[in-house]
Amino acid sequence: MSRFRFRWREKEWVPKDPGAPRRRTPLETAREKGRQAFLEGADLTDCPYPDHRKADGRVTFSRAFRNAWRDGWREAQKEKEPDE
């Protein structure tokens, strides 16, 4: 069952329960996993998201998850290291 309903006059989807917490997007979750991985001592090369490619060598959307995980890892690294 959907957590949203469509308001025809406003032409937008709105939460059924306005007080409910907002869901995180999959890319926000990947970024948070990267932050947690850094705090647990994982290396930048330990990214759990494989780099899938199409048969002709083009990248797929998996690259976005890989980049989000690495961004989260790097953010946590910058927060932990003192400014120089």
N, C-alpha and C positions, 0 to 999 in steps of 0.2 A: 504494500500500500504506500502510496506517495505521501511524503511529508509536506507537499505543496499543493496549492489549489490555484486555479487560473482565475484572475479577475478580468472579466470581459471589458468593463468600462476603462480600466487602466491599461489593459492589454499587457499584463505582466503576471508572473508567477510569484506568489507570496507564501510564506510559511503558514501552515495551519495553526501552529502555536507560536505566536510572535515572541514569546518569552524563552523559547527553546534555544540552546546554544547553536551557533552557526557551525555547519559541517566544514571540515577542512578539505581542500581539494587534494587529489592524489599527489600533485607536485609539492604541496605544502608538507604532506606526510613524508615524502621522499627527502625533503630538505631537513625535516626534524630527525629522521633516521640517520642522516649524515652527521648532524650535530651530536647525536647520542653516540655514534660510532667513534668520533674523535674523543669524546669524554671517556669512553671505555678503552681507549688506547689503540684503536684500529688505525692502520695506515691508509693513506689516500688511495692506494692501489687496491684496497680491499673492498671496493664498491660492489655491492651485490647485484647491481643491474647490468646484465650483459649488453654489449653493443651489437644489436641485431642489424643486419644489413640485407637489402634486397638482392636478388640474383644478379642485378647489373651493377652492384656496388654502392648504390645510393643508401643513405642512412634512413632509419625509420624513426618513429616517435620515441623509441626507447632511449634515444640520445637525450631527450628532454629530462627523463627520469635520472639518467646518469649525471647530467649537468646539475640538476637540483640537489642530488645527494652530495656531489662535490662542493657545491656552493655552501651547503649547510656545514660540511666538514671544515671548509676554509673559514667560515664565519666563526665557528667555535674556536678555531686555532687563533684567529686574530683577537678574540675576546680574552683568551687565556694568556697570550703573550703580552708583555709590557710594551707600550709604545716606545719606539726608538727615535 
